[in-house]
Amino acid sequence: MPSALLRAFISLLHPKMLLLMVWPMVVAVLLWLALAVAFWSRAAHWVDLQFQATDTVQWMFTVWPLALLATHLAWIVLVIALVPLILVTAVLIIGVFSMPAMVMHVSASNYPALARRAGGSFAGSSWNALVAIVVFVLLAAATLPLWLVPPFWPLLPVLLFAYLNQRVFRYDALAEHASPEEISEIVSRHRGELFGLGVVVAVFGHIPILGFFVPVYGGLVYIHFCLERLQALRAAPLQATARVVNE
């Protein structure tokens, strides 16, 4: 797992990866800024109504320093929410549109002998991303009341983004080279490590400013990890045969 994190950082320094690091984030930022301009007032009014109905916010209005915070609470929540929404959108864009180019670059440089069995497809990637975002949104909605309660913040966002990272990137990292059976085998064998990588990437994503460049790095981490495990999976039968011959 540490080797994948290091190799991904080295791959990230290539000019092609730097370009891929910029455009999905720019698209995600522009998309959410456009939506914010169009719907901000209505969204802020709805969030404000939800907060006004709670006893906690009513109590905040009775304490002067907290009253100022309560007055602008809806705006604060929406601004904070914009960051994860942008990151989620960037992850989905990279997973569906950028990962093939990233896989091609990494495989040519680091795994040139790895045969391509094309077990995945664009349709499969799109469906996988759709399932990932639906589950992510449902889990986020179910746990949202806990996000403001220590120590659930920032634990819950990290775990949710860990799920999203590993669900989106593991399929796209293997789609070009692995067969459907190999994809299932690697996910089954390394589920814990895949989620652990998602946690590390999610933690990096919560670092101010740096977090905006993490989605491409996360994709590279999963490409290195998955292709390395695929290479080892295919080498295992050969090693077993060699041992039998030697015996």
C-alpha positions as a printed Julia matrix, in Angstrom:
247×3 Matrix{Float64}:
   0.0     0.0     0.0
   2.75    2.57    0.8
   4.45    1.81   -2.55
   1.25    2.73   -4.41
   1.08    6.06   -2.57
   4.7     6.85   -3.46
   4.48    5.71   -7.08
   1.31    7.74   -7.54
   3.11   10.87   -6.34
   5.91   10.26   -8.85
   3.39    9.73  -11.66
   1.58   12.9   -10.63
   4.64   15.0   -11.51
   4.36   14.14  -15.22
   3.04   17.07  -17.34
   0.16   14.95  -18.69
  -1.04   14.21  -15.16
  -0.72   17.85  -14.14
  -3.08   18.79  -16.97
  -5.54   16.08  -15.94
  -5.29   17.39  -12.39
  -6.53   20.83  -13.45
  -9.41   20.48  -15.91
 -11.77   18.18  -13.92
 -11.49   20.46  -10.92
 -12.08   23.57  -13.04
 -15.2    21.96  -14.56
 -16.46   20.92  -11.12
 -15.87   24.39   -9.64
 -17.58   26.17  -12.56
 -20.53   23.77  -12.43
 -21.18   24.32   -8.72
 -20.59   28.06   -8.95
 -23.22   28.24  -11.7
 -25.65   26.21   -9.58
 -24.89   28.4    -6.57
 -25.65   31.57   -8.52
 -28.92   30.09   -9.77
 -30.23   28.51   -6.57
 -28.31   30.03   -3.64
 -31.12   32.19   -2.26
 -33.68   29.39   -2.32
 -31.23   26.89   -0.85
 -30.22   29.29    1.91
 -33.88   29.98    2.73
 -34.66   26.23    2.93
 -31.63   25.48    5.13
 -32.49   28.44    7.35
 -36.03   27.13    7.87
 -34.68   23.72    8.9
 -32.33   25.27   11.44
 -34.89   27.72   12.82
 -37.09   24.79   13.82
 -34.42   23.31   16.11
 -34.11   24.1    19.83
 -30.33   24.39   19.55
 -30.48   27.27   17.07
 -33.19   29.0    19.09
 -30.92   28.8    22.13
 -28.01   30.22   20.1
 -30.07   33.38   19.47
 -30.14   34.01   23.22
 -26.34   34.19   23.5
 -24.82   37.23   21.79
 -21.7    35.73   20.14
 -23.67   32.68   19.01
 -26.59   34.79   17.8
 -24.38   36.29   15.09
 -23.38   32.79   14.02
 -27.0    31.58   14.05
 -28.06   34.5    11.86
 -25.69   33.44    9.08
 -25.75   29.7     9.78
 -27.43   28.77    6.49
 -24.8    30.61    4.46
 -21.98   29.05    6.47
 -23.39   25.54    5.97
 -23.8    26.05    2.22
 -20.27   27.39    1.81
 -18.87   24.42    3.75
 -21.0    22.02    1.69
 -19.64   23.41   -1.59
 -16.17   21.94   -0.97
 -17.22   18.26   -0.69
 -19.7    18.71   -3.55
 -16.9    19.99   -5.79
 -14.62   17.13   -4.74
 -17.32   14.5    -5.35
 -17.99   15.93   -8.81
 -14.28   15.98   -9.64
 -13.89   12.35   -8.53
 -16.78   11.29  -10.78
 -15.44   13.25  -13.77
 -11.98   11.76  -13.33
 -13.37    8.26  -12.79
 -15.48    8.28  -15.95
 -13.48   10.47  -18.36
  -9.85   10.82  -17.22
  -8.97    7.39  -15.84
  -8.47    5.7   -19.26
  -5.72    8.2   -20.14
  -4.21    7.86  -16.68
  -4.24    4.05  -16.88
  -2.61    4.17  -20.32
   0.15    6.45  -19.05
   0.87    4.43  -15.89
   0.7     1.03  -17.58
   3.03    2.08  -20.39
   5.56    3.44  -17.91
   5.35    0.88  -15.1
   3.52   -2.25  -16.34
   4.3    -2.53  -20.07
   4.12   -6.35  -20.12
   0.67   -6.51  -18.53
  -1.8    -7.93  -21.05
  -5.08   -6.12  -21.63
  -8.22   -8.22  -21.23
 -10.75   -5.34  -21.28
 -13.06   -6.61  -18.55
 -14.61   -3.18  -18.1
 -16.29   -0.63  -20.36
 -17.42    3.0   -20.47
 -20.97    1.85  -19.71
 -19.68   -0.2   -16.78
 -17.68    2.75  -15.49
 -20.7     5.06  -15.76
 -22.94    2.56  -13.95
 -20.33    2.01  -11.25
 -20.02    5.76  -10.73
 -23.82    6.14  -10.56
 -24.13    3.41   -7.91
 -21.24    4.95   -5.96
 -22.79    8.43   -5.9
 -26.28    7.14   -4.97
 -24.89    5.14   -2.03
 -22.68    8.09   -1.04
 -25.62   10.52   -1.05
 -27.86    8.14    0.91
 -25.17    7.55    3.54
 -24.4    11.27    3.73
 -28.08   12.13    4.19
 -28.53    9.44    6.86
 -25.5    10.6     8.86
 -25.79   14.37    8.27
 -27.14   15.19   11.76
 -23.99   13.64   13.25
 -21.57   15.72   11.16
 -21.65   18.59   13.66
 -21.12   16.32   16.69
 -17.53   15.59   17.82
 -15.89   13.17   17.18
 -18.06   12.29   14.18
 -16.65   15.32   12.38
 -14.37   14.82   10.51
 -14.52   11.02   10.89
 -17.78   10.52    8.95
 -16.79   12.66    5.91
 -13.46   10.83    5.7
 -15.17    7.42    5.79
 -17.77    8.49    3.22
 -15.12    9.81    0.83
 -13.08    6.65    1.43
 -16.06    4.62    0.21
 -16.53    6.87   -2.83
 -12.83    6.81   -3.75
 -12.43    3.06   -3.61
 -15.78    2.31   -5.29
 -15.14    4.63   -8.26
 -11.41    4.21   -8.79
 -10.96    0.44   -8.28
 -13.18   -0.43  -11.26
 -11.66    2.17  -13.59
  -8.12    1.21  -12.6
  -8.72   -2.4   -13.67
 -11.23   -1.99  -16.51
  -8.68   -1.92  -19.35
  -6.36   -4.72  -18.21
  -8.34   -7.16  -16.05
 -11.03   -9.63  -17.02
 -14.37   -9.46  -15.13
 -13.26  -12.46  -13.04
  -9.95  -10.8   -12.2
 -11.71   -7.58  -11.18
 -13.95   -9.52   -8.8
 -11.0   -11.52   -7.44
  -8.86   -8.47   -6.7
 -11.73   -6.57   -5.06
 -12.57   -9.61   -2.95
  -8.98  -10.27   -1.88
  -7.97   -6.68   -1.17
 -11.22   -5.03   -0.01
  -9.67   -3.83    3.25
  -6.59   -2.37    1.56
  -8.72   -0.68   -1.1
 -10.79    1.0     1.61
  -7.63    1.89    3.56
  -6.24    3.67    0.49
  -9.55    5.51    0.23
  -9.15    6.71    3.82
  -5.63    8.02    3.14
  -6.75    9.82   -0.02
  -9.8    11.24    1.8
  -7.58   12.61    4.59
  -5.37   14.3     1.99
  -8.52   15.68    0.39
  -9.44   17.52    3.59
  -6.2    19.52    3.57
  -7.07   23.09    2.5
  -6.13   23.97   -1.12
  -4.15   20.73   -1.53
  -7.44   18.84   -1.38
  -8.52   20.27   -4.73
  -5.7    18.39   -6.46
  -6.2    15.09   -4.64
  -8.77   13.41   -6.96
  -6.19   12.79   -9.71
  -3.64   11.63   -7.15
  -6.26    9.25   -5.76
  -6.89    7.84   -9.21
  -3.17    7.25   -9.7
  -2.91    5.55   -6.3
  -5.59    3.05   -7.26
  -4.09    2.46  -10.71
  -0.71    1.57   -9.23
  -2.21   -0.56   -6.47
  -4.65   -2.46   -8.68
  -2.3    -3.07  -11.61
   0.4    -4.25   -9.21
  -2.07   -6.69   -7.62
  -3.25   -7.81  -11.06
   0.33   -8.49  -12.08
   0.86  -10.54   -8.91
  -2.41  -12.42   -9.45
  -1.38  -13.52  -12.93
   2.12  -14.43  -11.78
   0.83  -16.7    -9.0
  -0.15  -19.68  -11.25
   3.24  -19.47  -13.0
   5.03  -19.51   -9.67
   2.96  -22.49   -8.51
   3.79  -24.37  -11.72
   7.49  -23.61  -11.3
   7.42  -24.99   -7.75
   5.76  -28.21   -8.93
   8.36  -28.67  -11.67
  11.21  -28.06   -9.23
   9.78  -30.59   -6.81
